[in-house]
Amino acid sequence: MAIAESADNTSRDTGSLPPEERTLARPFHIGPLLVDPPVLQAPMAGFTNYAYRQIVRDFGGAGLQATEMVHAKGFLWLEKEEDELPDRLWGVKEEARPLAVQIWDNDPATLAEVGAKLAHEFKVSVVDINFGCPVKQVTEKAHSGSYLLRFPDRVGAIVERVAKACAPTPVTAKMRLGCTRQSINAIEVAQVIEQAGAAALTVHGRTAADFFSGSADWDQIAAIKPHLKRIPLIGNGDLTSVAAVVEAFRRYPVDGVMIARAALNRPWLFRQVRAALQGEPVPPDPTLAEERQLLLEHYELVCQRFGPGKGTILMRKYACCYAQGRYGAREFRTQVSRAATPGEFREIVDRYFPRRDGPAMHPSTVVDEACGADC
Ligand SMILES: Cc1cc2nc3c(=O)[nH]c(=O)nc-3n(C[C@H](O)[C@H](O)[C@H](O)COP(=O)(O)O)c2cc1C
């Protein structure tokens, strides 16, 4: 079942959970960490950097936030050869907690070494391992991410070694349902991950071959639940609105949910979801003027870190996300994708950032249209 459809078709109020249903979405533990509310901000390569995470944190409502995925081998190489940290670890040491850092690779020892550094030196709240990325550079070239789903033993060896190296910091895993629709093996892999010592499992209800096509299959996510004895299950895929999240908790036996794309142009979605789950009135969206201001604040943060040149280029895709779905988004996108300096960027935002809401669009198109999905 596709969650967006079931949420859209529900005749119930799409706002807050009534009192008798509030136990459906309870805070849960990842090892010692209480995830409250049970709604997580997903890792997204190229997007969920420090600046984005600050914006989500300022709005509030995400029980756990995650970095972009970090290549473990690349981390060790940079540290040894250049005495530097990957850009993707920007802010991680100082940032407020709780925070999960996601790592990827296929070598248990390398992942364990990096996991241990993150747990003991960076003192992150959670180390998450990626078994879901379907892009060729990660799967075919590096035999990592979703490629590993066809080797459950390897997955187990990785989780076991990383969990031991990071203890007492909890280690979690994020995966897809399998490599293809014909070879879905999520239950088997989930059990291996649990037995190897993971503290939680997130499942995106698509296969690697699906990439982002079709709908996330929440029945397949739900089917995993009875096979897990100890660890929480976090469902992910196509949660595009407050109503969809509420419906996911109503219909499926998940302990938590994770939101990715829909929160790229609506970082306040977590705050709205939290209110709904607590039975409170859902706060309204910011006005477009407030959004424009938010975009400029986001831009300042990125430029402080990367400098005006690289910062401006990096912000083009975020700017597109913010505007997506509004009247004038196309023109804004055309203009902002040419911005090269802070002066140009600010002028384009001032002149072209949409001033009127457009017709509702499926948020899955936000990244696909505006920026191209990385992972
Ligand atoms: C641009 C982009 C980058 C992503 N990067 C990562 C990543 O680094 N690690 C990961 O586990 N998943 C990554 N994902 C997958 C998301 O975390 C999530 O599983 C997927 O988008 C489905 O959730 P959604 O329907 O809420 O977007 C990425 C997705 C997108 C669109």
The ligand as an SDF file (V2000), in Angstrom:
LIG
                    3D

 31 33  0  0  0  0  0  0  0  0999 V2000
   19.0280   13.6760   -2.6260 C   0  0  0  0  0  0  0  0  0  0  0  0
   18.9350   12.4720   -1.7420 C   0  0  0  0  0  0  0  0  0  0  0  0
   20.0380   12.0500   -1.0440 C   0  0  0  0  0  0  0  0  0  0  0  0
   19.9600   10.9220   -0.2230 C   0  0  0  0  0  0  0  0  0  0  0  0
   21.0460   10.5400    0.5060 N   0  0  0  0  0  0  0  0  0  0  0  0
   20.9520    9.5050    1.3720 C   0  0  0  0  0  0  0  0  0  0  0  0
   22.0330    9.1770    2.2270 C   0  0  0  0  0  0  0  0  0  0  0  0
   23.0880    9.8450    2.2410 O   0  0  0  0  0  0  0  0  0  0  0  0
   21.8860    8.0960    3.0340 N   0  0  0  0  0  0  0  0  0  0  0  0
   20.7270    7.3550    3.0640 C   0  0  0  0  0  0  0  0  0  0  0  0
   20.6330    6.3860    3.8150 O   0  0  0  0  0  0  0  0  0  0  0  0
   19.6900    7.6670    2.2750 N   0  0  0  0  0  0  0  0  0  0  0  0
   19.7670    8.7240    1.4670 C   0  0  0  0  0  0  0  0  0  0  0  0
   18.6860    9.0830    0.7230 N   0  0  0  0  0  0  0  0  0  0  0  0
   17.4200    8.3450    0.8680 C   0  0  0  0  0  0  0  0  0  0  0  0
   16.5200    9.0090    1.9380 C   0  0  0  0  0  0  0  0  0  0  0  0
   17.1380    9.0250    3.1940 O   0  0  0  0  0  0  0  0  0  0  0  0
   15.1670    8.2810    2.0460 C   0  0  0  0  0  0  0  0  0  0  0  0
   15.4080    6.9500    2.3770 O   0  0  0  0  0  0  0  0  0  0  0  0
   14.3740    8.3320    0.7370 C   0  0  0  0  0  0  0  0  0  0  0  0
   14.4370    9.6210    0.1480 O   0  0  0  0  0  0  0  0  0  0  0  0
   12.9120    7.9450    0.9630 C   0  0  0  0  0  0  0  0  0  0  0  0
   12.3280    8.8180    1.8800 O   0  0  0  0  0  0  0  0  0  0  0  0
   11.3400   10.0270    1.4220 P   0  0  0  0  0  0  0  0  0  0  0  0
   10.2600    9.4260    0.5940 O   0  0  0  0  0  0  0  0  0  0  0  0
   10.8460   10.6140    2.7170 O   0  0  0  0  0  0  0  0  0  0  0  0
   12.1320   10.9670    0.6210 O   0  0  0  0  0  0  0  0  0  0  0  0
   18.7480   10.1920   -0.1120 C   0  0  0  0  0  0  0  0  0  0  0  0
   17.6310   10.6390   -0.8270 C   0  0  0  0  0  0  0  0  0  0  0  0
   17.7050   11.7660   -1.6320 C   0  0  0  0  0  0  0  0  0  0  0  0
   16.4820   12.2240   -2.3630 C   0  0  0  0  0  0  0  0  0  0  0  0
  1  2  1  0
  2  3  1  0
  2 30  2  0
  3  4  2  0
  4  5  1  0
  4 28  1  0
  5  6  2  0
  6  7  1  0
  6 13  1  0
  7  8  2  0
  7  9  1  0
  9 10  1  0
 10 11  2  0
 10 12  1  0
 12 13  2  0
 13 14  1  0
 14 15  1  0
 14 28  1  0
 15 16  1  0
 16 17  1  0
 16 18  1  0
 18 19  1  0
 18 20  1  0
 20 21  1  0
 20 22  1  0
 22 23  1  0
 23 24  1  0
 24 25  2  0
 24 26  1  0
 24 27  1  0
 28 29  2  0
 29 30  1  0
 30 31  1  0
M  END
$$$$
